[in-house]
Amino acid sequence: MTYRLSYGTVRESQRRAIHVLRIEDDALTFLEIEDLAERMRERLQSRGELTAEVVIVQGRGKETLRLFGAPHAVNRVRTAMFNAAVNWTPFTLE
């Protein structure tokens, strides 16, 4: 299935980044979100990033915003989003 996505990164360390996908469309089920995260990890592995962290963001406002991923990565992304430190670009995952 095709989703409207935005992509951004949050710097984790000097050599590592957390990759963030934001779902612009409807709310997805947990299984759809896991599938999307796995497809992104596969894409990153093909580029040579074997242990890439991926966080999926779903929702529009503060009331409906949900983040999925490893707890430390989710905390970093949430902080970066609060500080408007994530630059979003349109993205397709096919």
FENWOSUL-V907494 format. One record per run of one state. SS is the DSSP state (A for helix, B for strand, O for the rest). FROM is the first residue (numbers start at 1). LEN is the number of residues. If there is no record, write none. Layout:
# FENWOSUL-V907494
ss=SS from=FROM len=LEN
ss=SS from=FROM len=LEN
This chain:
# FENWOSUL-V907494
ss=O from=1 len=4
ss=B from=5 len=7
ss=O from=12 len=5
ss=B from=17 len=7
ss=O from=24 len=6
ss=A from=30 len=17
ss=O from=47 len=6
ss=B from=53 len=6
ss=O from=59 len=7
ss=B from=66 len=3
ss=O from=69 len=2
ss=A from=71 len=12
ss=O from=83 len=6
ss=B from=89 len=3
ss=O from=92 len=3
